[in-house]
Every structure is written in structure tokens, then in C-alpha cells.
Amino acid sequence: MTLRKPLSAAAIASACLVIASVAHAGVVTLNYDSLSYGMYPSSYDQDGFRTSGPLFGWGDGTVLAPYAGQQITVSSLTPGEAFALTSIDFRLPYDSSFTFTVFGDLVGGGTVSQVISGLTGSMTTYTFGSDFSNVYGVRFTQGPSTSGFDDVFFDNVVLGDAIAATVPEPATLVLLAAALGGAVLTRRGKRV
């Protein structure tokens, strides 16, 4: 009877540890609101992330990425830290059309990509699938276009915690085994 309570407490504590190990901190939206018109930084830091490349503040919270062939990157300020890319808003400044690719550099090696096409003069949200859920960097290069204007606006880069297959630590496995063993012993004690 007295053994049952400590084992039940161990089972609850183990379950809490397992649940806490998969909890996520949240979502960050890089909105570039403090990048005023004409600002032309080579990098912009916000909420623990850095956007790098030739950036031109448009004054309305959007960023113009000028010049075909120039690469824009988004990464954590903590080198190699994984995150998930959820979406980016894109639009064209002129009557133009072109296709470009967004690449994600995967933790552990490899690259994923998604083609962006059909851009217009209106901001459009492009979402990214689970392939982009465990990246340490995102990059894209715009242009060339059919009209000669190779610029693209972007805004609202939505990032979240990486969703990776986690391997439990040995200590977590021991606690879980102890909890399961305690539950079995408790169950057997009720039958006797």
C-alpha cells in the first residue's frame, strides 16, 4: 500500500519530463517594422534571427531585395540553431514576372527547396511544408525577370521551433522504465 504512492509519483514525474521535452517555445514573425525607408543595411536582427543580404527598407515594414543574383539569408543568431520556416510574404514592385527558389539548409546535412512563382504586385503569403521544419538557414536569390526589373519585396517571415525527431536521453528512458515498472507492480499488488 505504501509502495504504490511513491511509484505513482514516479510515473507522473516521468510523464511530465517526457511531455516537457517535446514542448515548443513558440512562433516568431520577422516583420521588419523598424527598417525605415531608405535604410540599406547588409543585415537586420530581430527576435533572435538575422536577415542578411542587400536589404532596402521600404518604410511600410516591407523589405525590397534589389539586384538579381543577390542572395538573401535568414538564420538564427545562435550559429547552427535549428528552426522551422512556416511562411514568407512576397510581392513584386513592378509589372514583372519571374520564378525563384527558396532553399533551406537542413540540420545534419542536405537541402530542401520550394519554387516561388506567380508573384504579383499584391503581397502573397507562401507557406512551406514539413520539409522546412528542421533548418538552420533559409536563402533565396531573386531574378532575372521578364521585364528587366529584378526586385522583390518580402515581409512577415514566420519562423517556429524546429520539429525534429528527438532521441530520448538514457536518463529519460530509465525514468520511463521505472514508472512503467511501478505501474505493473502496483497493478499486480491489487490482484493479490
N, C-alpha and C positions, 0 to 999 in steps of 0.2 A: 504494500500500500504506500509506504513512504518512498520507495524507489520510483514509483510511477510519476510523481510530481517533478523530480529533477529531470527525468528523461523527457517528459513533455516540454519542459522549459528548454531543454537542449534542442528538441525538434523545432520549436518555434524560433529560437535564436538562429538555427541553421537556415531555416526558410527565409528569415529576414536578411541574412547575409547574401544568400543567392539572389533574392529579389533586388537588393541594393547594388549588386554587381552588374546588373543589366539596366539600371536606371539611366536616363539621359538628361543632360542639363538643359537643353532647350534649343531654340532656333534664333539665329542672328540674321538680320536683314541689313546688308550694306546699302545705304540709301544715298550717300554722297551729298547730303543736305548742306554740309558746311563747306563744300567746294564751290566758291562763288565764281561768277562769270570772269573768264579770262585767266583764272588760275591755271597754271600749266606745270603741275608737279610731275616728277618721274615716279613718285609713289604716293599712296594715300593710305593711312592707317585708320581703322575704325573697328571697335569692338573685338580686338584681338586678331584681326586679319589685315593683310596688306594687299592692296591692288597696285600693280606696277605696270609701267609702260608709258607711252606718250599719252597723257591724260589732259583733257581740256575741259575745265568746268564751264557748264552752260548757264549756270545761275538759277536753274529751276530744280536742282537736285539731280539732274542727269549729267552724264559724262560723255563727251564726244571723244571717240577714239579715232584720231585722224591718221592719215597716211596708210595706204595699202602696204601690206607686208610687215607692219609693225605688230609685235606680239604684246597682248595684254595678259597678265597673270594675276591670279588670286591665290594666296596661300596664308597659312596661319603664321602669326608672329613667333610661334614656337616651332622651330625647324622640324620638319618631319611629322608634325602632329596631324592626325587623320581627322577628316570631316566629311560631311555629305553635302553635295550640291543638289539643291532642290529645284531652283528656277532662277532665270535671269530675264529681265525685260529688255527688249531690243526694239529699235526703230531706225529708219533711215532719215537723214536730214533733207534729202533731195529726191526727186523722181528718179529713182535708180533701182537697180535690182542686182543682187549678187548672192551667192551662196558661200558660206564659210563653215568651218567645223570647230566645235568646242571639244577640247581634249581634257581628260582627267588622268593624272598620274597616280596609279594605284599604290597603296602601301604594300610592300612586299614585292613590287615589280610589276611591270606591264602598264598598258594604257587603254583607256576606253575613249570612245568618241561619239559625238552626235552631230549630225549635219543640221545647220540652221538655214532655212530658205523661206522664201515668200515674205520677206520683210516689206513693210510699207512705211508711210510717214506717221503711222499711229503706233504708240507703244504696244507691244505684244509680249505676253508672258510665254516663255518657252520653258517647259518642265523637263526634268531629267529623271531617268528611271533609276532602278536599284543598282545599275552598273556604276553609278557615281556615288555610291553610299560609303565608300571607304577610300577616299582620295587624300593626298597631301598637297595637291596643287591642281589648279584649273587654268587653262590657257586657250586663247583664241587669237587668230590673225585674220583681219578683215581684208576685203578686196581681192582682185580688182572687180569693178562693177561694169555694167554695160554702158553707163553714161559718162564714165570718167571721174565721177565723184566716188571716192572710196571710203568715206567716213561712215561711221555707225555710232549711234547713241546707245548707251546701256545704263541701267539703273536697277535697283532692288534685287541685288544678288542675294538670294536666300540660301543660307547655309545651316546645317544642323550637325548634331553629333554623329560621328561615324557609327555605322551599324555593321560591325564585323563579327564574324564567327569567333566567339571567345572560347578559350580553353580554360576551364576552371583550375585554380591553383590547387596543389595537393592538399593544403590545409582545408580548403573548402570541401574537397571530396571526403576528407576524414570526418569533418563535422557532419556532412550529409549522411555518411555511412553510420555514424554514431546515432544520429537522430532516427534513421530507419531501423537500426538495431534496437533502439529503445522502444520504438513503436511496436516492433514484433514481440519483444519481451513483455511489454505492457499487455498486449493482446493475449499472449499465452497465459499470463497471470490471471486474467479474467476467466479463462476456461477452467482453471483448476479449482 
